[in-house]
Amino acid sequence: MNILITCAGGPAAIGVIKSLRSIKFVGKIVSIDCDPLSAGFYLSDKHYVVPLSADDNFWSETIKVIKKEKIDLILPTGDADIVHFSKNKTILNDMGINLFQSDYKSINICQDKFKFYEKCKDKFNLPFTSNKDTDLKFPMFCKPKKGSGSRGVKVCYDMACIKSLDTSESLHRSSDYIFQEYLPGQEYTIDVLCDMESNPLVVVPRKRLQTKAGISSKGEIVKNDFIEKSCSDICRFLDLKGPICLQMKEDVDGVPRFIEVNPRFGGSTFFTTLAGVNFLPIILDLVNGCEPKISEPKLIKVVRYYEEIVV
């Protein structure tokens, strides 16, 4: 099997590649990215530089790679990439290529954080969220309506701070922000893997013990029945498929609430692999029509560090 992994420079892609290597995957791993020095390139069997996902030529160049390398399975790891692939799902299916991710409708809801709030607020435990900078109760957690990696996020304690978002270096204006009730408690990242019928197969919560640039650098795998059931329910409700990365945070009463859902591999999915639940062999079994073997996660703590590659 030939597998294509996108956004090869990101931690999610590197985690996917490492997860494949850990099961001694015998197929070919092909990676793409816009940066010729992407770390994932040097962990892959083949790699290609392609335009930015926002570039008009991204899809045309990517489909060339897909055809040249006779790709069988695509595992996107970026927010923009999953949109491209979901929009071209029919083309890929006609080519006999497996695309293991959610459909465009579900992705569109999740990637617009206010749209996500409006869709889920009456059925799930979410913090109050507004897209208007009026009648706010401070402190408020302010973040771009669309974005990832904690870019542009800020906790504001007064209206002056809200107004300063217009001229901040975040390159976002306040009209592009949502304003969310600040939750002071423990934050969780939850890795979920669903099959292509939106059935959650495995749910692995972990505490975010330390975060750098929006990515967990220290985490603890935990067992939490409330979180696991809530995540399974919202994945079914949103008709999500494939790998999902969810974020929850405890309110003043210690109750976890959803703050966002990302329909893709998370930047720290490899933590779940280290806990004994490797999503990649499960995905390969599903693609090959086999019954997957799923283990209970080990309740471990993981500390992440940098590793160098000489090129």
Phi, psi and chi 1 to 4 in degrees:
 res  aa     phi    psi   chi1   chi2   chi3   chi4
   1 MET       -  136.3 -179.3  178.0  -72.1      -
   2 ASN  -105.2  123.1  -60.5  -29.0      -      -
   3 ILE  -113.7  133.7  -63.6  179.5      -      -
   4 LEU  -102.6  128.6  178.0   69.3      -      -
   5 ILE  -121.1  129.1  -63.4  170.2      -      -
   6 THR   -99.7  167.5   69.7      -      -      -
   7 CYS    52.3   55.5  -65.9      -      -      -
   8 ALA   -63.2  -16.6      -      -      -      -
   9 GLY   -85.7   -9.0      -      -      -      -
  10 GLY   -87.5  157.5      -      -      -      -
  11 PRO   -63.3  -30.1   21.1  -31.8      -      -
  12 ALA   -65.6  -46.1      -      -      -      -
  13 ALA   -62.7  -43.5      -      -      -      -
  14 ILE   -63.6  -38.3  -68.1  171.1      -      -
  15 GLY   -63.4  -38.5      -      -      -      -
  16 VAL   -65.2  -45.3  170.4      -      -      -
  17 ILE   -62.3  -45.0  -63.6  170.2      -      -
  18 LYS   -63.4  -35.8  -70.8  165.5   65.9  177.1
  19 SER   -65.9  -39.2  -65.0      -      -      -
  20 LEU   -66.2  -44.6  -78.1  168.1      -      -
  21 ARG   -62.6  -32.7  -63.5  -61.8 -173.3 -161.3
  22 SER   -69.3  -19.0   71.5      -      -      -
  23 ILE  -103.0   13.3   60.8  170.9      -      -
  24 LYS    54.7   48.4  -64.0 -179.7  170.7   55.4
  25 PHE   -57.0  129.6  175.5   67.7      -      -
  26 VAL  -100.0   -2.9  -64.9      -      -      -
  27 GLY   -81.4 -163.5      -      -      -      -
  28 LYS  -108.1  129.2 -177.6  164.5   58.8  175.9
  29 ILE  -100.7  117.0  -60.0  173.3      -      -
  30 VAL  -113.2  131.7 -178.9      -      -      -
  31 SER  -124.7  152.5   61.1      -      -      -
  32 ILE  -132.1  152.3   58.1  173.6      -      -
  33 ASP  -168.5  163.3 -161.6  -72.2      -      -
  34 CYS   -84.9  -14.3   62.7      -      -      -
  35 ASP  -100.5  118.8 -177.8   -3.1      -      -
  36 PRO   -65.6  -13.6   21.8  -32.4      -      -
  37 LEU  -107.1   28.8  -72.0  177.7      -      -
  38 SER   -65.3  130.6  -65.4      -      -      -
  39 ALA   -59.7  -36.7      -      -      -      -
  40 GLY   -63.2  -23.2      -      -      -      -
  41 PHE   -57.3  -38.4  -80.4  179.0      -      -
  42 TYR   -89.7    4.3  -52.5   99.2      -      -
  43 LEU  -108.3   -6.3  -55.8  175.2      -      -
  44 SER   -98.1  167.1  -52.8      -      -      -
  45 ASP   -80.6  -36.8  -60.7  -52.0      -      -
  46 LYS  -140.1  150.9  -66.7  -74.2  -69.0  -69.9
  47 HIS  -147.2  155.6   64.5  -95.2      -      -
  48 TYR  -140.6  139.1  -66.1   86.2      -      -
  49 VAL   -86.9  127.2  177.0      -      -      -
  50 VAL  -125.6  166.0  -62.6      -      -      -
  51 PRO   -64.0  165.2  -21.0   32.7      -      -
  52 LEU   -54.3  149.9  -79.8  164.6      -      -
  53 SER   -58.5  -29.5  -60.5      -      -      -
  54 ALA   -81.2   -8.0      -      -      -      -
  55 ASP   -76.2  145.2 -168.0  -72.1      -      -
  56 ASP   -62.5  -24.2  -68.7  -21.4      -      -
  57 ASN   -94.2    2.7  -65.6  -38.5      -      -
  58 PHE   -57.6  -51.8  171.2   80.8      -      -
  59 TRP   -65.9  -43.2  174.8 -111.3      -      -
  60 SER   -63.2  -37.2   61.1      -      -      -
  61 GLU   -74.6  -36.2  -68.4  -57.9  -49.7      -
  62 THR   -68.1  -40.9  -61.7      -      -      -
  63 ILE   -65.3  -27.9 -162.1   69.8      -      -
  64 LYS   -63.6  -42.4  -70.7  178.3 -174.9  177.0
  65 VAL   -64.4  -43.9  175.0      -      -      -
  66 ILE   -58.1  -43.9  -68.5  170.1      -      -
  67 LYS   -71.7  -44.1  -69.0  176.8  178.5  178.1
  68 LYS   -62.5  -41.4  179.8  178.2  179.3  179.3
  69 GLU   -92.6    3.9  -65.4  -62.8  -23.9      -
  70 LYS    50.4   55.5  -63.3  179.8  171.9   60.1
  71 ILE   -67.8  136.4  -63.1  -61.5      -      -
  72 ASP  -102.9  -31.2  -57.8  -63.3      -      -
  73 LEU  -141.3  132.8  171.8   64.2      -      -
  74 ILE  -112.4  128.7  -60.7  174.6      -      -
  75 LEU  -123.0   87.5  -62.0  174.6      -      -
  76 PRO   -70.9  148.6  -12.1   27.6      -      -
  77 THR  -127.9    2.9   66.5      -      -      -
  78 GLY  -113.3  155.2      -      -      -      -
  79 ASP   -63.6  -43.5  -73.5  -43.0      -      -
  80 ALA   -75.4  -35.8      -      -      -      -
  81 ASP   -60.3  -43.3  -67.4   16.2      -      -
  82 ILE   -64.4  -26.0   58.5  176.5      -      -
  83 VAL   -69.1  -46.8  174.0      -      -      -
  84 HIS   -56.9  -49.2  -79.4  -74.7      -      -
  85 PHE   -68.2  -38.1  -70.6  113.4      -      -
  86 SER   -65.7  -36.0   64.3      -      -      -
  87 LYS   -69.7  -23.5  -73.4 -176.9  175.0  180.0
  88 ASN  -110.7   24.7  -69.3  -78.1      -      -
  89 LYS   -60.2  -41.2 -178.3  178.4  179.6  179.9
  90 THR   -61.9  -43.3  -59.7      -      -      -
  91 ILE   -59.8  -45.5  -66.3  172.4      -      -
  92 LEU   -66.0  -42.2  -64.4  169.3      -      -
  93 ASN   -61.4  -40.7  -73.6  -16.3      -      -
  94 ASP   -64.7  -24.6  -70.3  -15.6      -      -
  95 MET   -86.4   -0.8  -65.8  170.9   62.4      -
  96 GLY    78.7   22.8      -      -      -      -
  97 ILE  -100.1  134.0  -61.2  169.8      -      -
  98 ASN   -84.5  126.8  -74.6  -70.4      -      -
  99 LEU  -114.5  104.2  179.8   60.0      -      -
 100 PHE   -95.7   78.7 -153.4   83.8      -      -
 101 GLN  -160.6  176.2   64.2  161.7   57.4      -
 102 SER   -73.0  164.8  -65.3      -      -      -
 103 ASP   -84.5  166.0  -63.3  -35.0      -      -
 104 TYR   -58.6  -42.3  177.7   73.6      -      -
 105 LYS   -58.4  -45.5 -179.0  179.3  178.3 -179.1
 106 SER   -69.0  -40.4  -61.1      -      -      -
 107 ILE   -61.2  -44.2  -67.8  170.2      -      -
 108 ASN   -60.3  -39.4 -172.5   41.4      -      -
 109 ILE   -66.3  -45.7  -68.4  171.1      -      -
 110 CYS   -69.3  -35.4  -68.5      -      -      -
 111 GLN   -79.1  -17.6  -70.8 -167.7  -17.2      -
 112 ASP   -98.7  103.4 -175.8  -41.2      -      -
 113 LYS   -63.9  -29.4  -66.5  176.6  173.8   60.3
 114 PHE   -77.7  -37.8 -169.7   69.4      -      -
 115 LYS   -61.3  -39.6 -170.6  178.7  -68.2 -175.5
 116 PHE   -60.6  -44.1  164.1   74.0      -      -
 117 TYR   -61.8  -47.6  171.7   73.0      -      -
 118 GLU   -62.2  -36.2  -70.8  -74.2  -75.5      -
 119 LYS   -70.2  -36.8  173.9   76.8  173.9  178.3
 120 CYS  -108.4  -11.5  -61.6      -      -      -
 121 LYS   -61.2  -30.2   65.7  178.7 -179.4  178.7
 122 ASP   -86.4   -9.0  -65.1  -31.5      -      -
 123 LYS  -117.6  -18.2  -67.4 -176.0  177.5  -67.3
 124 PHE  -134.0  163.7  -63.3   93.9      -      -
 125 ASN   -83.7   96.9 -161.7    2.4      -      -
 126 LEU  -119.8  149.9  -84.8   67.4      -      -
 127 PRO   -71.2  150.9   26.0  -33.7      -      -
 128 PHE   -54.0  134.5  166.1   76.8      -      -
 129 THR  -138.2  139.0  -57.4      -      -      -
 130 SER  -134.0  150.9  175.2      -      -      -
 131 ASN  -104.9   13.2   61.0   -7.5      -      -
 132 LYS  -122.4  138.5  -62.5 -179.5  175.5   61.6
 133 ASP   -89.2   45.9   58.4   -1.3      -      -
 134 THR  -130.4  153.8   55.3      -      -      -
 135 ASP    53.9   44.8  -60.2  -37.2      -      -
 136 LEU   -96.6  144.2  -58.4  179.4      -      -
 137 LYS  -106.8  114.6  -64.8 -178.3  178.8  179.3
 138 PHE   -83.4  152.9  -65.9   97.6      -      -
 139 PRO   -76.6  154.0   28.6  -34.8      -      -
 140 MET  -122.6  142.4  -62.7  -62.3  -66.9      -
 141 PHE   -93.6  116.9 -170.7   72.4      -      -
 142 CYS  -107.2  131.3  -49.9      -      -      -
 143 LYS  -150.9  152.9   58.0 -174.6  178.2 -178.0
 144 PRO   -58.1  143.8  -23.8   33.7      -      -
 145 LYS   -59.5  -34.0 -173.8  172.2   66.3  173.8
 146 LYS  -128.7  128.5  -67.0 -174.0  176.9 -177.7
 147 GLY   167.9  172.9      -      -      -      -
 148 SER  -155.0  170.3   60.4      -      -      -
 149 GLY    68.5   22.0      -      -      -      -
 150 SER    63.8   16.8  -65.9      -      -      -
 151 ARG   -72.9  128.3  -72.6 -178.8  -73.3  -87.5
 152 GLY    81.1    4.6      -      -      -      -
 153 VAL   -85.0  150.7  -56.2      -      -      -
 154 LYS  -161.5  140.9 -168.7  172.1 -174.4  178.8
 155 VAL   -91.8  122.8  178.6      -      -      -
 156 CYS  -110.0  137.4  -77.1      -      -      -
 157 TYR  -108.8   -1.6  -67.3   88.2      -      -
 158 ASP  -160.8  171.8   52.8   37.2      -      -
 159 MET   -68.4  -28.7 -172.8   55.4   66.5      -
 160 ALA   -60.4  -39.4      -      -      -      -
 161 CYS   -65.2  -41.2  176.8      -      -      -
 162 ILE   -60.5  -45.3  -63.2  -74.2      -      -
 163 LYS   -66.6  -29.9  -64.6  -60.1 -177.2 -175.6
 164 SER   -69.4  -15.8   74.1      -      -      -
 165 LEU   -63.2  -24.6  -63.9  172.0      -      -
 166 ASP   -62.6  -33.0  -82.4  -18.7      -      -
 167 THR  -115.2   12.8   56.2      -      -      -
 168 SER   -72.1  167.4   73.0      -      -      -
 169 GLU   -82.9    6.6  -64.9  178.8   -1.5      -
 170 SER   -74.1  -10.8   69.4      -      -      -
 171 LEU    67.9   14.4  -57.0 -178.6      -      -
 172 HIS  -115.6  149.2  -64.5  -79.7      -      -
 173 ARG  -102.1  159.1  -64.9 -176.6   60.8   80.9
 174 SER   -61.8  -25.5   62.6      -      -      -
 175 SER   -67.0  -18.7   58.2      -      -      -
 176 ASP   -94.6    2.6  -62.0  -40.2      -      -
 177 TYR   -97.5  157.4  -89.0   74.2      -      -
 178 ILE  -115.5  154.7   60.4  168.4      -      -
 179 PHE  -120.3  118.1  -51.8  100.1      -      -
 180 GLN  -120.5  139.6 -163.5  168.3   73.1      -
 181 GLU   -50.1  128.7  172.9 -171.4   -7.8      -
 182 TYR   -74.8  128.3  177.6   69.5      -      -
 183 LEU  -107.4  120.8  -55.3  178.2      -      -
 184 PRO   -87.8   -9.7   32.7  -35.3      -      -
 185 GLY   -88.8 -164.9      -      -      -      -
 186 GLN   -61.2  137.4  174.4   66.6   52.3      -
 187 GLU  -101.7  143.8 -173.4  170.6   -1.6      -
 188 TYR  -126.3  144.8  -62.0   85.7      -      -
 189 THR  -113.0  135.5  -65.0      -      -      -
 190 ILE  -124.1  121.6  -54.3   94.1      -      -
 191 ASP   -92.3  124.9  -67.9  -37.6      -      -
 192 VAL  -125.5  140.2  177.5      -      -      -
 193 LEU  -121.0  122.4 -175.9   65.8      -      -
 194 CYS  -109.7  154.2  -62.3      -      -      -
 195 ASP   -82.0 -175.9   63.4   18.7      -      -
 196 MET   -79.2    2.5  -71.4  -63.1   98.4      -
 197 GLU  -106.8   15.1  -75.9   72.6   48.0      -
 198 SER    66.4   29.2  -59.9      -      -      -
 199 ASN   -93.8  117.4  -61.7  -51.9      -      -
 200 PRO   -65.4  126.2  -20.1   33.1      -      -
 201 LEU   -98.7  -33.3  -57.3  176.3      -      -
 202 VAL  -151.9  139.6   57.3      -      -      -
 203 VAL  -131.4  119.5 -177.9      -      -      -
 204 VAL  -125.9  102.5 -177.1      -      -      -
 205 PRO   -83.4  149.7   -3.5   20.6      -      -
 206 ARG  -145.7  146.2   69.1  174.5  177.2  -88.0
 207 LYS   -77.9  137.7  -68.0 -179.1  179.6  178.7
 208 ARG   -87.6  102.1  -70.3  165.3   69.3  104.3
 209 LEU   -84.1  -29.4  -57.9 -178.8      -      -
 210 GLN  -154.1  140.0 -174.7 -177.0   71.1      -
 211 THR  -132.1  136.9  -56.1      -      -      -
 212 LYS  -129.9  124.5  -65.2 -179.8  179.3  179.5
 213 ALA    53.5   37.7      -      -      -      -
 214 GLY    82.1   -1.0      -      -      -      -
 215 ILE  -114.4  135.8  -55.8  -63.4      -      -
 216 SER   -64.4  128.9  -67.0      -      -      -
 217 SER  -105.4  -19.5   52.4      -      -      -
 218 LYS  -141.6  134.7  -62.7  176.4 -176.2  177.5
 219 GLY  -150.1  159.4      -      -      -      -
 220 GLU  -131.5  118.5  179.9 -178.7    4.8      -
 221 ILE   -70.1  129.8  -53.0  -64.7      -      -
 222 VAL  -131.3  164.5  -63.5      -      -      -
 223 LYS  -106.3  124.9  179.1   71.2  176.0  173.0
 224 ASN  -149.6  103.4 -172.3  -53.9      -      -
 225 ASP   -61.4  -38.2  -67.8  -22.1      -      -
 226 PHE   -63.4  -47.4  173.4   79.7      -      -
 227 ILE   -64.0  -43.4  -71.1  177.6      -      -
 228 GLU   -63.4  -43.3  -69.3  170.1   36.8      -
 229 LYS   -68.3  -42.0 -176.7 -180.0 -174.7  -52.8
 230 SER   -60.7  -42.1  -61.9      -      -      -
 231 CYS   -68.9  -39.5  -71.2      -      -      -
 232 SER   -61.4  -43.4  -67.0      -      -      -
 233 ASP   -64.8  -43.2  -69.8  -16.0      -      -
 234 ILE   -73.0  -30.4 -157.8  168.4      -      -
 235 CYS   -66.0  -40.2  -75.1      -      -      -
 236 ARG   -66.4  -43.7  -70.4 -168.4 -171.1   93.7
 237 PHE   -60.5  -39.4  177.0   72.3      -      -
 238 LEU   -89.9    1.3  -67.1  171.1      -      -
 239 ASP    58.1   44.8 -164.1   27.1      -      -
 240 LEU   -83.6  150.6  -64.1  173.5      -      -
 241 LYS  -136.5  154.3  -58.0  171.4 -177.3  177.0
 242 GLY    73.1 -152.5      -      -      -      -
 243 PRO   -77.8  137.2   27.7  -33.1      -      -
 244 ILE  -131.7  140.2  -41.7  -64.3      -      -
 245 CYS  -120.2  112.8  176.9      -      -      -
 246 LEU  -108.8  150.1  -55.6   95.3      -      -
 247 GLN  -121.0  132.5  -54.7  -71.9  -19.5      -
 248 MET  -132.5  153.6  -59.2 -176.8   79.6      -
 249 LYS  -144.1  144.4 -153.6  165.5 -171.9  -71.0
 250 GLU   -79.9  139.6  -67.1  176.7   -9.2      -
 251 ASP   -83.8 -170.1   60.6   18.9      -      -
 252 VAL   -63.8  -21.2  -68.4      -      -      -
 253 ASP   -96.2    5.7  -62.2  -43.7      -      -
 254 GLY    80.4   15.3      -      -      -      -
 255 VAL   -94.6  122.8  178.0      -      -      -
 256 PRO   -68.1  134.1  -18.5   32.1      -      -
 257 ARG  -124.5  149.3  -60.1 -162.9 -160.8 -178.9
 258 PHE   -71.5  133.7  -73.7  106.1      -      -
 259 ILE  -113.3  -27.3   50.2  178.9      -      -
 260 GLU  -169.0  161.8   60.6 -176.9   67.3      -
 261 VAL  -132.1  125.1  174.1      -      -      -
 262 ASN  -111.1  115.6  -59.3  -67.1      -      -
 263 PRO   -82.0   60.3   29.5  -32.4      -      -
 264 ARG  -163.2  174.4   54.7  167.1  171.8   75.3
 265 PHE   -61.4  141.2  -74.1  100.9      -      -
 266 GLY   -85.6  163.2      -      -      -      -
 267 GLY   -66.0  -17.6      -      -      -      -
 268 SER  -122.1   28.9  -58.4      -      -      -
 269 THR   -60.0  -26.0  -56.2      -      -      -
 270 PHE   -64.8  -22.6 -166.6   63.1      -      -
 271 PHE   -57.5  -41.0  -74.6   23.7      -      -
 272 THR   -67.2  -38.1  -67.2      -      -      -
 273 THR   -59.6  -44.5  -62.8      -      -      -
 274 LEU   -64.5  -25.1  -66.3  172.5      -      -
 275 ALA   -81.6    2.4      -      -      -      -
 276 GLY    96.4    8.0      -      -      -      -
 277 VAL  -120.7   89.0 -175.9      -      -      -
 278 ASN   -89.3  115.2 -170.6  -25.4      -      -
 279 PHE   -65.3  -27.3  -78.2    6.4      -      -
 280 LEU   -66.9  -47.2  -83.9  -58.2      -      -
 281 PRO   -64.5  -29.0   18.3  -30.0      -      -
 282 ILE   -66.0  -44.9  -60.0  173.1      -      -
 283 ILE   -62.2  -44.5  -68.6  171.4      -      -
 284 LEU   -62.6  -40.0  -66.5  175.9      -      -
 285 ASP   -62.2  -44.5  -79.2  -18.3      -      -
 286 LEU   -63.8  -43.0  -69.2  170.2      -      -
 287 VAL   -63.8  -35.6  168.3      -      -      -
 288 ASN   -88.4    5.2  -70.8  -41.8      -      -
 289 GLY    76.1   22.2      -      -      -      -
 290 CYS  -103.1  157.4  -57.9      -      -      -
 291 GLU   -76.1  118.7 -174.4   69.8   24.7      -
 292 PRO   -74.0  150.5   26.8  -33.8      -      -
 293 LYS  -102.1  121.7  -61.4  175.0 -177.8  176.5
 294 ILE  -121.6  126.0  -58.2  174.0      -      -
 295 SER   -99.8  160.1  -55.5      -      -      -
 296 GLU   -75.0  136.1  -77.0  -68.8  -42.7      -
 297 PRO   -69.5  144.4   24.5  -33.3      -      -
 298 LYS   -79.2  138.8  -65.9  176.7  -73.7 -172.4
 299 LEU   -85.1   85.0  -54.2 -176.7      -      -
 300 ILE  -118.2  164.5   60.2  171.2      -      -
 301 LYS  -107.6  142.9  -68.4 -179.3 -178.3  178.0
 302 VAL  -126.7  132.8  179.8      -      -      -
 303 VAL  -115.3  126.4  178.2      -      -      -
 304 ARG   -99.6  145.4  173.3  174.9  -85.2  172.8
 305 TYR  -140.9  163.9   68.1   99.1      -      -
 306 TYR   -80.9  150.1  -71.6  108.9      -      -
 307 GLU  -135.6  139.8 -175.5  174.5   -1.5      -
 308 GLU   -96.6  149.4  -67.2   73.6   27.1      -
 309 ILE  -126.7  126.4  -60.1  173.7      -      -
 310 VAL   -91.5  125.4  177.4      -      -      -
 311 VAL  -121.7      -  -60.7      -      -      -
